């Protein structure tokens, strides 16, 4: 299970993004570079972290399932056939949450 911070979550549509902890340098082996994507500008190349998509159906808690920006969570990561990363079994961390 990975841990990270919720970047944003729209409770009206039940979707958001998580930024995982433990960013790996692009100089690491390719199997550990899945956290990064390269973005090239006209003058230089830079590296920015990947946002992991989260859907409310994957939030493991009782009651109304929503997350707040800045909230800490643990989660598993799956890769979709199109290559995008999706958070599954998302569990909010902290004493104020009552997980299942």
MOPAC internal coordinates of N, CA, C and O (Angstrom, degrees):
PM7 1SCF
backbone

  N    0.0000 0     0.00 0     0.00 0    0    0    0
  C    1.4454 1     0.00 0     0.00 0    1    0    0
  C    1.5257 1   109.29 1     0.00 0    2    1    0
  O    1.2310 1   121.54 1   -43.45 1    3    2    1
  N    1.3053 1   114.66 1   136.55 1    3    2    1
  C    1.4595 1   121.14 1   176.45 1    5    3    2
  C    1.5251 1   108.79 1   -95.50 1    6    5    3
  O    1.2310 1   121.04 1   -15.65 1    7    6    5
  N    1.3283 1   115.62 1   164.35 1    7    6    5
  C    1.4609 1   121.07 1   173.37 1    9    7    6
  C    1.5151 1   108.15 1  -126.86 1   10    9    7
  O    1.2310 1   120.90 1   -25.55 1   11   10    9
  N    1.3232 1   115.88 1   154.45 1   11   10    9
  C    1.4485 1   119.52 1   179.66 1   13   11   10
  C    1.5109 1   111.60 1  -169.51 1   14   13   11
  O    1.2310 1   121.51 1    10.44 1   15   14   13
  N    1.3326 1   114.72 1  -169.56 1   15   14   13
  C    1.4552 1   122.70 1  -177.14 1   17   15   14
  C    1.5232 1   109.24 1  -122.33 1   18   17   15
  O    1.2310 1   120.56 1   -43.88 1   19   18   17
  N    1.3187 1   116.54 1   136.12 1   19   18   17
  C    1.4597 1   121.31 1   177.21 1   21   19   18
  C    1.5260 1   108.21 1   -69.87 1   22   21   19
  O    1.2310 1   120.48 1   -56.47 1   23   22   21
  N    1.3329 1   116.69 1   123.53 1   23   22   21
  C    1.4644 1   121.66 1   177.38 1   25   23   22
  C    1.5208 1   110.18 1   -80.87 1   26   25   23
  O    1.2310 1   120.83 1   134.89 1   27   26   25
  N    1.3232 1   116.01 1   -45.11 1   27   26   25
  C    1.4588 1   122.07 1   178.18 1   29   27   26
  C    1.5162 1   108.32 1  -160.77 1   30   29   27
  O    1.2310 1   121.17 1   -24.73 1   31   30   29
  N    1.3288 1   115.36 1   155.27 1   31   30   29
  C    1.4610 1   121.00 1   175.48 1   33   31   30
  C    1.5196 1   108.27 1  -151.82 1   34   33   31
  O    1.2310 1   120.62 1   -55.56 1   35   34   33
  N    1.3269 1   116.43 1   124.44 1   35   34   33
  C    1.4594 1   122.87 1   178.88 1   37   35   34
  C    1.5245 1   107.57 1  -100.14 1   38   37   35
  O    1.2310 1   120.23 1   -74.75 1   39   38   37
  N    1.3286 1   117.16 1   105.25 1   39   38   37
  C    1.4637 1   120.63 1  -176.22 1   41   39   38
  C    1.5270 1   112.60 1   -70.45 1   42   41   39
  O    1.2310 1   119.72 1   160.45 1   43   42   41
  N    1.3333 1   118.14 1   -19.55 1   43   42   41
  C    1.4682 1   120.53 1   177.93 1   45   43   42
  C    1.5218 1   111.79 1   -68.88 1   46   45   43
  O    1.2310 1   120.40 1   142.68 1   47   46   45
  N    1.3246 1   116.84 1   -37.32 1   47   46   45
  C    1.4656 1   120.10 1   179.45 1   49   47   46
  C    1.5288 1   112.30 1  -106.29 1   50   49   47
  O    1.2310 1   120.28 1   171.43 1   51   50   49
  N    1.3361 1   117.07 1    -8.57 1   51   50   49
  C    1.4599 1   121.00 1   175.90 1   53   51   50
  C    1.5158 1   114.63 1    72.90 1   54   53   51
  O    1.2310 1   120.13 1  -148.59 1   55   54   53
  N    1.3249 1   117.36 1    31.41 1   55   54   53
  C    1.4635 1   122.15 1  -179.30 1   57   55   54
  C    1.5155 1   110.69 1  -131.51 1   58   57   55
  O    1.2310 1   121.20 1   -23.75 1   59   58   57
  N    1.3379 1   115.32 1   156.25 1   59   58   57
  C    1.4499 1   120.10 1   176.88 1   61   59   58
  C    1.5139 1   111.15 1  -167.71 1   62   61   59
  O    1.2310 1   121.34 1    15.18 1   63   62   61
  N    1.3346 1   115.05 1  -164.82 1   63   62   61
  C    1.4612 1   120.95 1  -179.19 1   65   63   62
  C    1.5231 1   109.51 1  -141.80 1   66   65   63
  O    1.2310 1   121.53 1   -35.21 1   67   66   65
  N    1.3284 1   114.67 1   144.79 1   67   66   65
  C    1.4589 1   122.73 1   178.50 1   69   67   66
  C    1.5195 1   108.35 1  -119.23 1   70   69   67
  O    1.2310 1   120.74 1   -40.37 1   71   70   69
  N    1.3192 1   116.19 1   139.63 1   71   70   69
  C    1.4606 1   121.97 1   173.20 1   73   71   70
  C    1.5286 1   106.89 1  -104.19 1   74   73   71
  O    1.2310 1   119.80 1   -67.26 1   75   74   73
  N    1.3434 1   117.99 1   112.74 1   75   74   73
  C    1.4598 1   120.08 1  -178.13 1   77   75   74
  C    1.5240 1   112.54 1   -71.28 1   78   77   75
  O    1.2310 1   121.06 1   -28.60 1   79   78   77
  N    1.3337 1   115.58 1   151.40 1   79   78   77
  C    1.4665 1   121.94 1   174.53 1   81   79   78
  C    1.5292 1   109.78 1   -74.46 1   82   81   79
  O    1.2310 1   120.94 1   -12.12 1   83   82   81
  N    1.3082 1   115.80 1   167.88 1   83   82   81
  C    1.4643 1   121.49 1   171.18 1   85   83   82
  C    1.5053 1   114.51 1    70.96 1   86   85   83
  O    1.2310 1   120.32 1  -130.78 1   87   86   85
  N    1.3276 1   116.99 1    49.22 1   87   86   85
  C    1.4640 1   120.02 1   178.92 1   89   87   86
  C    1.5066 1   109.91 1   -56.80 1   90   89   87
  O    1.2310 1   120.90 1   -40.32 1   91   90   89
  N    1.3048 1   115.88 1   139.68 1   91   90   89
  C    1.4586 1   122.87 1  -178.60 1   93   91   90
  C    1.5274 1   108.75 1  -104.08 1   94   93   91
  O    1.2310 1   121.16 1   -45.20 1   95   94   93
  N    1.3196 1   115.39 1   134.80 1   95   94   93
  C    1.4604 1   120.28 1   178.21 1   97   95   94
  C    1.5235 1   109.99 1   -63.83 1   98   97   95
  O    1.2310 1   119.60 1   -36.75 1   99   98   97
  N    1.3460 1   118.36 1   143.25 1   99   98   97
  C    1.4594 1   120.37 1   178.10 1  101   99   98
  C    1.5191 1   113.18 1   -62.24 1  102  101   99
  O    1.2310 1   119.61 1   167.15 1  103  102  101
  N    1.3400 1   118.35 1   -12.85 1  103  102  101
  C    1.4562 1   120.10 1   178.03 1  105  103  102
  C    1.5298 1   111.91 1   -81.92 1  106  105  103
  O    1.2310 1   120.24 1   174.16 1  107  106  105
  N    1.3389 1   117.15 1    -5.84 1  107  106  105
  C    1.4565 1   121.12 1   177.91 1  109  107  106
  C    1.5299 1   109.75 1   -73.24 1  110  109  107
  O    1.2310 1   119.74 1   -13.29 1  111  110  109
  N    1.3225 1   118.10 1   166.71 1  111  110  109
  C    1.4709 1   121.04 1   178.59 1  113  111  110
  C    1.5262 1   111.69 1   -55.94 1  114  113  111
  O    1.2310 1   120.60 1   -29.09 1  115  114  113
  N    1.3205 1   116.45 1   150.91 1  115  114  113
  C    1.4633 1   121.07 1  -173.30 1  117  115  114
  C    1.5156 1   112.99 1   -59.55 1  118  117  115
  O    1.2310 1   119.20 1   147.27 1  119  118  117
  N    1.3224 1   119.13 1   -32.73 1  119  118  117
  C    1.4623 1   119.52 1  -179.37 1  121  119  118
  C    1.5211 1   111.74 1   -67.91 1  122  121  119
  O    1.2310 1   119.41 1   163.57 1  123  122  121
  N    1.3351 1   118.74 1   -16.43 1  123  122  121
  C    1.4586 1   121.93 1   178.06 1  125  123  122
  C    1.5212 1   111.65 1  -101.50 1  126  125  123
  O    1.2310 1   120.01 1   179.55 1  127  126  125
  N    1.3359 1   117.59 1    -0.45 1  127  126  125
  C    1.4559 1   121.20 1  -179.28 1  129  127  126
  C    1.5188 1   113.19 1   -88.88 1  130  129  127
  O    1.2310 1   119.53 1  -173.25 1  131  130  129
  N    1.3193 1   118.51 1     6.75 1  131  130  129
  C    1.4578 1   119.78 1  -176.93 1  133  131  130
  C    1.5141 1   112.03 1   -63.76 1  134  133  131
  O    1.2310 1   120.03 1   162.54 1  135  134  133
  N    1.3287 1   117.56 1   -17.46 1  135  134  133
  C    1.4607 1   120.89 1   179.73 1  137  135  134
  C    1.5283 1   112.16 1   -77.83 1  138  137  135
  O    1.2310 1   120.11 1   168.73 1  139  138  137
  N    1.3081 1   117.39 1   -11.27 1  139  138  137
  C    1.4641 1   119.94 1  -172.02 1  141  139  138
  C    1.5112 1   111.63 1  -118.24 1  142  141  139
  O    1.2310 1   121.07 1   -28.30 1  143  142  141
  N    1.3412 1   115.55 1   151.70 1  143  142  141
  C    1.4596 1   119.89 1   168.15 1  145  143  142
  C    1.5180 1   106.84 1  -132.16 1  146  145  143
  O    1.2310 1   120.96 1   -31.78 1  147  146  145
  N    1.2942 1   115.77 1   148.22 1  147  146  145
  C    1.4601 1   120.09 1  -179.68 1  149  147  146
  C    1.5215 1   109.23 1   -93.06 1  150  149  147
  O    1.2310 1   121.09 1   -41.96 1  151  150  149
  N    1.3113 1   115.51 1   138.04 1  151  150  149
  C    1.4605 1   120.72 1   175.67 1  153  151  150
  C    1.5244 1   106.60 1  -128.18 1  154  153  151
  O    1.2310 1   120.56 1   -58.04 1  155  154  153
  N    1.3089 1   116.53 1   121.96 1  155  154  153
  C    1.4647 1   120.46 1  -177.95 1  157  155  154
  C    1.5276 1   110.12 1  -102.07 1  158  157  155
  O    1.2310 1   121.68 1   -47.08 1  159  158  157
  N    1.3174 1   114.40 1   132.92 1  159  158  157
  C    1.4639 1   119.43 1   172.86 1  161  159  158
  C    1.5223 1   107.41 1  -105.15 1  162  161  159
  O    1.2310 1   120.39 1    -1.16 1  163  162  161
  N    1.3005 1   116.86 1   178.84 1  163  162  161
  C    1.4585 1   119.74 1  -177.17 1  165  163  162
  C    1.5221 1   111.97 1   -66.54 1  166  165  163
  O    1.2310 1   119.61 1   150.74 1  167  166  165
  N    1.3321 1   118.35 1   -29.26 1  167  166  165
  C    1.4555 1   119.69 1  -174.87 1  169  167  166
  C    1.5270 1   113.89 1  -103.79 1  170  169  167
  O    1.2310 1   119.78 1   151.99 1  171  170  169
  N    1.3154 1   118.03 1   -28.01 1  171  170  169
  C    1.4596 1   119.21 1  -176.56 1  173  171  170
  C    1.5150 1   110.02 1  -156.50 1  174  173  171
  O    1.2310 1   120.95 1   -14.40 1  175  174  173
  N    1.3265 1   115.80 1   165.60 1  175  174  173
  C    1.4581 1   118.53 1   175.02 1  177  175  174
  C    1.5182 1   107.89 1  -103.14 1  178  177  175
  O    1.2310 1   121.02 1   -35.57 1  179  178  177
  N    1.3056 1   115.65 1   144.43 1  179  178  177
  C    1.4562 1   120.39 1   177.82 1  181  179  178
  C    1.5173 1   108.42 1  -132.85 1  182  181  179
  O    1.2310 1   121.04 1   -16.90 1  183  182  181
  N    1.3052 1   115.61 1   163.10 1  183  182  181
  C    1.4522 1   120.90 1   179.72 1  185  183  182
  C    1.5139 1   107.34 1  -119.04 1  186  185  183
  O    1.2310 1   120.50 1   -46.52 1  187  186  185
  N    1.3168 1   116.66 1   133.48 1  187  186  185
  C    1.4568 1   120.01 1   176.99 1  189  187  186
  C    1.5217 1   109.01 1  -130.56 1  190  189  187
  O    1.2310 1   119.78 1   -28.24 1  191  190  189
  N    1.3266 1   118.02 1   151.76 1  191  190  189
  C    1.4527 1   120.56 1  -178.33 1  193  191  190
  C    1.5237 1   112.57 1   -69.46 1  194  193  191
  O    1.2310 1   121.23 1   -27.70 1  195  194  193
  N    1.3068 1   115.25 1   152.30 1  195  194  193
  C    1.4528 1   121.91 1   177.57 1  197  195  194
  C    1.5249 1   109.06 1   -84.39 1  198  197  195
  O    1.2310 1   120.41 1   -40.94 1  199  198  197
  N    1.3164 1   116.83 1   139.06 1  199  198  197
  C    1.4580 1   121.21 1   172.73 1  201  199  198
  C    1.5226 1   107.56 1   -90.33 1  202  201  199
  O    1.2310 1   120.52 1   -44.96 1  203  202  201
  N    1.3203 1   116.61 1   135.04 1  203  202  201
  C    1.4555 1   121.29 1   179.48 1  205  203  202
  C    1.5268 1   108.41 1  -100.14 1  206  205  203
  O    1.2310 1   120.71 1   -56.39 1  207  206  205
  N    1.3172 1   116.24 1   123.61 1  207  206  205
  C    1.4622 1   122.68 1  -178.46 1  209  207  206
  C    1.5268 1   110.29 1   -67.05 1  210  209  207
  O    1.2310 1   120.37 1   -40.12 1  211  210  209
  N    1.3364 1   116.90 1   139.88 1  211  210  209
  C    1.4655 1   121.64 1   175.39 1  213  211  210
  C    1.5317 1   109.15 1  -132.85 1  214  213  211
  O    1.2310 1   121.16 1   -44.29 1  215  214  213
  N    1.3342 1   115.39 1   135.71 1  215  214  213
  C    1.4634 1   122.27 1   176.33 1  217  215  214
  C    1.5222 1   108.36 1  -112.62 1  218  217  215
  O    1.2310 1   120.64 1   -34.80 1  219  218  217
  N    1.3303 1   116.38 1   145.20 1  219  218  217
  C    1.4666 1   120.21 1  -175.16 1  221  219  218
  C    1.5300 1   113.02 1   -57.02 1  222  221  219
  O    1.2310 1   119.79 1   151.77 1  223  222  221
  N    1.3305 1   118.01 1   -28.23 1  223  222  221
  C    1.4663 1   120.97 1  -178.65 1  225  223  222
  C    1.5257 1   112.32 1   -64.43 1  226  225  223
  O    1.2310 1   120.10 1   163.17 1  227  226  225
  N    1.3443 1   117.41 1   -16.83 1  227  226  225
  C    1.4619 1   121.43 1  -179.60 1  229  227  226
  C    1.5281 1   112.88 1   -95.15 1  230  229  227
  O    1.2310 1   119.76 1   178.31 1  231  230  229
  N    1.3337 1   118.07 1    -1.69 1  231  230  229
  C    1.4686 1   121.55 1  -179.06 1  233  231  230
  C    1.5239 1   109.18 1   -80.62 1  234  233  231
  O    1.2310 1   120.91 1   -56.48 1  235  234  233
  N    1.3235 1   115.86 1   123.52 1  235  234  233
  C    1.4591 1   122.71 1  -176.48 1  237  235  234
  C    1.5234 1   110.19 1   -96.05 1  238  237  235
  O    1.2310 1   120.65 1   -94.47 1  239  238  237
  N    1.3250 1   116.36 1    85.53 1  239  238  237
  C    1.4615 1   121.10 1   176.61 1  241  239  238
  C    1.5172 1   109.05 1  -159.10 1  242  241  239
  O    1.2310 1   120.84 1   -18.40 1  243  242  241
  N    1.3191 1   115.99 1   161.60 1  243  242  241
  C    1.4634 1   121.20 1   178.60 1  245  243  242
  C    1.5211 1   109.92 1   -82.00 1  246  245  243
  O    1.2310 1   121.44 1   -22.39 1  247  246  245
  N    1.3259 1   114.85 1   157.61 1  247  246  245
  C    1.4565 1   119.42 1   175.39 1  249  247  246
  C    1.5193 1   112.97 1    76.84 1  250  249  247
  O    1.2310 1   121.54 1    26.64 1  251  250  249
  N    1.3330 1   114.66 1  -153.36 1  251  250  249
  C    1.4616 1   122.11 1  -178.38 1  253  251  250
  C    1.5204 1   109.39 1   -68.34 1  254  253  251
  O    1.2310 1   120.43 1   -57.31 1  255  254  253
  N    1.3166 1   116.78 1   122.69 1  255  254  253
  C    1.4657 1   121.52 1  -174.82 1  257  255  254
  C    1.5166 1   110.38 1   -92.57 1  258  257  255
  O    1.2310 1   121.17 1   -74.04 1  259  258  257
  N    1.3300 1   115.36 1   105.96 1  259  258  257
  C    1.4595 1   120.47 1   175.11 1  261  259  258
  C    1.5218 1   108.79 1  -150.26 1  262  261  259
  O    1.2310 1   121.20 1   -20.19 1  263  262  261
  N    1.3117 1   115.31 1   159.81 1  263  262  261
  C    1.4622 1   122.64 1   177.92 1  265  263  262
  C    1.5204 1   108.26 1  -122.39 1  266  265  263
  O    1.2310 1   120.90 1   -18.55 1  267  266  265
  N    1.3213 1   115.88 1   161.45 1  267  266  265
  C    1.4623 1   121.38 1   178.24 1  269  267  266
  C    1.5186 1   109.69 1  -120.45 1  270  269  267
  O    1.2310 1   120.42 1   -35.62 1  271  270  269
  N    1.3166 1   116.80 1   144.38 1  271  270  269
  C    1.4624 1   121.05 1   176.84 1  273  271  270
  C    1.5216 1   109.07 1   -55.67 1  274  273  271
  O    1.2310 1   120.83 1   -46.63 1  275  274  273
  N    1.3300 1   116.02 1   133.37 1  275  274  273
  C    1.4580 1   121.69 1  -179.65 1  277  275  274
  C    1.5165 1   113.89 1    91.35 1  278  277  275
  O    1.2310 1   120.29 1   170.79 1  279  278  277
  N    1.3150 1   117.05 1    -9.21 1  279  278  277
  C    1.4659 1   121.19 1  -179.11 1  281  279  278
  C    1.5260 1   110.48 1   -73.76 1  282  281  279
  O    1.2310 1   120.63 1   -38.99 1  283  282  281
  N    1.3241 1   116.40 1   141.01 1  283  282  281
  C    1.4644 1   122.18 1   178.35 1  285  283  282
  C    1.5268 1   109.24 1   -86.78 1  286  285  283
  O    1.2310 1   120.76 1   -41.00 1  287  286  285
  N    1.3337 1   116.15 1   139.00 1  287  286  285
  C    1.4594 1   121.69 1  -179.85 1  289  287  286
  C    1.5232 1   110.59 1  -141.37 1  290  289  287
  O    1.2310 1   120.79 1   -23.17 1  291  290  289
  N    1.3263 1   116.09 1   156.83 1  291  290  289
  C    1.4618 1   121.22 1   167.26 1  293  291  290
  C    1.5261 1   106.19 1  -111.90 1  294  293  291
  O    1.2310 1   120.45 1   -27.68 1  295  294  293
  N    1.3271 1   116.75 1   152.32 1  295  294  293
  C    1.4600 1   119.82 1  -174.26 1  297  295  294
  C    1.5230 1   110.24 1  -166.07 1  298  297  295
  O    1.2310 1   121.22 1   -19.22 1  299  298  297
  N    1.3205 1   115.27 1   160.78 1  299  298  297
  C    1.4608 1   122.25 1   170.78 1  301  299  298
  C    1.5285 1   106.92 1  -101.38 1  302  301  299
  O    1.2310 1   120.76 1   -20.89 1  303  302  301
  N    1.3210 1   116.15 1   159.11 1  303  302  301
  C    1.4643 1   120.65 1  -178.13 1  305  303  302
  C    1.5221 1   109.12 1  -120.80 1  306  305  303
  O    1.2310 1   121.04 1   -47.73 1  307  306  305
  N    1.3220 1   115.61 1   132.27 1  307  306  305
  C    1.4614 1   121.68 1   173.63 1  309  307  306
  C    1.5178 1   108.64 1  -122.29 1  310  309  307
  O    1.2310 1   121.21 1   -31.22 1  311  310  309
  N    1.3296 1   115.29 1   148.78 1  311  310  309
  C    1.4621 1   120.54 1   176.14 1  313  311  310
  C    1.5238 1   107.89 1  -103.75 1  314  313  311
  O    1.2310 1   120.80 1   -53.95 1  315  314  313
  N    1.3276 1   116.07 1   126.05 1  315  314  313
  C    1.4614 1   121.48 1   177.13 1  317  315  314
  C    1.5215 1   109.61 1   -74.93 1  318  317  315
  O    1.2310 1   120.08 1   -17.38 1  319  318  317
  N    1.3417 1   117.46 1   162.62 1  319  318  317
  C    1.4710 1   120.15 1   177.63 1  321  319  318
  C    1.5300 1   113.27 1   -56.55 1  322  321  319
  O    1.2310 1   120.01 1   151.47 1  323  322  321
  N    1.3468 1   117.59 1   -28.53 1  323  322  321
  C    1.4682 1   119.87 1   179.64 1  325  323  322
  C    1.5302 1   112.51 1   -82.05 1  326  325  323
  O    1.2310 1   120.21 1   179.73 1  327  326  325
  N    1.3494 1   117.21 1    -0.27 1  327  326  325
  C    1.4592 1   121.34 1   176.83 1  329  327  326
  C    1.5151 1   115.18 1    97.18 1  330  329  327
  O    1.2310 1   119.68 1   169.68 1  331  330  329
  N    1.3288 1   118.21 1   -10.32 1  331  330  329
  C    1.4650 1   119.72 1  -179.73 1  333  331  330
  C    1.5253 1   110.69 1   -75.15 1  334  333  331
  O    1.2310 1   121.10 1   -25.39 1  335  334  333
  N    1.3289 1   115.50 1   154.61 1  335  334  333
  C    1.4602 1   121.65 1  -179.95 1  337  335  334
  C    1.5214 1   109.85 1   -99.27 1  338  337  335
  O    1.2310 1   120.98 1   -40.90 1  339  338  337
  N    1.3449 1   115.72 1   139.10 1  339  338  337
  C    1.4572 1   122.28 1  -177.64 1  341  339  338
  C    1.5204 1   108.98 1  -130.40 1  342  341  339
  O    1.2310 1   120.58 1   -44.21 1  343  342  341
  N    1.3338 1   116.49 1   135.79 1  343  342  341
  C    1.4633 1   121.20 1   176.04 1  345  343  342
  C    1.5245 1   109.25 1   -83.76 1  346  345  343
  O    1.2310 1   120.73 1   -45.51 1  347  346  345
  N    1.3385 1   116.21 1   134.49 1  347  346  345
  C    1.4605 1   121.63 1   175.37 1  349  347  346
  C    1.5213 1   108.54 1  -125.59 1  350  349  347
  O    1.2310 1   120.73 1   -15.49 1  351  350  349
  N    1.3143 1   116.21 1   164.51 1  351  350  349
  C    1.4701 1   123.06 1  -178.20 1  353  351  350
  C    1.5307 1   111.60 1    41.25 1  354  353  351
  O    1.2310 1   121.07 1  -123.36 1  355  354  353
  N    1.3189 1   115.56 1    56.64 1  355  354  353
  C    1.4672 1   122.49 1  -178.02 1  357  355  354
  C    1.5292 1   109.11 1   -79.70 1  358  357  355
  O    1.2310 1   120.81 1   -58.24 1  359  358  357
  N    1.3398 1   116.05 1   121.76 1  359  358  357
  C    1.4609 1   121.71 1  -179.97 1  361  359  358
  C    1.5187 1   109.66 1  -120.04 1  362  361  359
  O    1.2310 1   119.96 1   -62.06 1  363  362  361
  N    1.3328 1   117.68 1   117.94 1  363  362  361
  C    1.4618 1   120.13 1   176.05 1  365  363  362
  C    1.5252 1   110.44 1   -62.18 1  366  365  363
  O    1.2310 1   120.27 1   -39.59 1  367  366  365
  N    1.3278 1   117.09 1   140.41 1  367  366  365
  C    1.4603 1   122.45 1   179.25 1  369  367  366
  C    1.5209 1   109.23 1  -102.54 1  370  369  367
  O    1.2310 1   120.46 1   -30.09 1  371  370  369
  N    1.2986 1   116.72 1   149.91 1  371  370  369
  C    1.4608 1   120.95 1   178.04 1  373  371  370
  C    1.5157 1   111.38 1   121.19 1  374  373  371
  O    1.2310 1   120.52 1   -26.23 1  375  374  373
  N    1.3182 1   116.62 1   153.77 1  375  374  373
  C    1.4620 1   120.82 1  -175.94 1  377  375  374
  C    1.5253 1   114.31 1   -70.97 1  378  377  375
  O    1.2310 1   119.52 1   166.11 1  379  378  377
  N    1.3399 1   118.52 1   -13.89 1  379  378  377
  C    1.4581 1   121.09 1  -176.39 1  381  379  378
  C    1.5181 1   113.00 1   -84.77 1  382  381  379
  O    1.2310 1   119.79 1   174.47 1  383  382  381
  N    1.3341 1   118.01 1    -5.53 1  383  382  381
  C    1.4594 1   122.30 1  -177.50 1  385  383  382
  C    1.5246 1   109.32 1  -105.98 1  386  385  383
  O    1.2310 1   120.17 1   -38.59 1  387  386  385
  N    1.3129 1   117.29 1   141.41 1  387  386  385
  C    1.4528 1   122.91 1   178.35 1  389  387  386
  C    1.5232 1   108.73 1  -110.75 1  390  389  387
  O    1.2310 1   119.87 1   -94.90 1  391  390  389
  N    1.3547 1   117.85 1    85.10 1  391  390  389
  C    1.4648 1   119.90 1  -177.79 1  393  391  390
  C    1.5226 1   111.19 1   -68.74 1  394  393  391
  O    1.2310 1   120.94 1   -17.77 1  395  394  393
  N    1.3158 1   115.81 1   162.23 1  395  394  393
  C    1.4711 1   121.03 1   177.56 1  397  395  394
  C    1.5067 1   111.41 1   -62.97 1  398  397  395
  O    1.2310 1   120.10 1   180.00 1  399  398  397

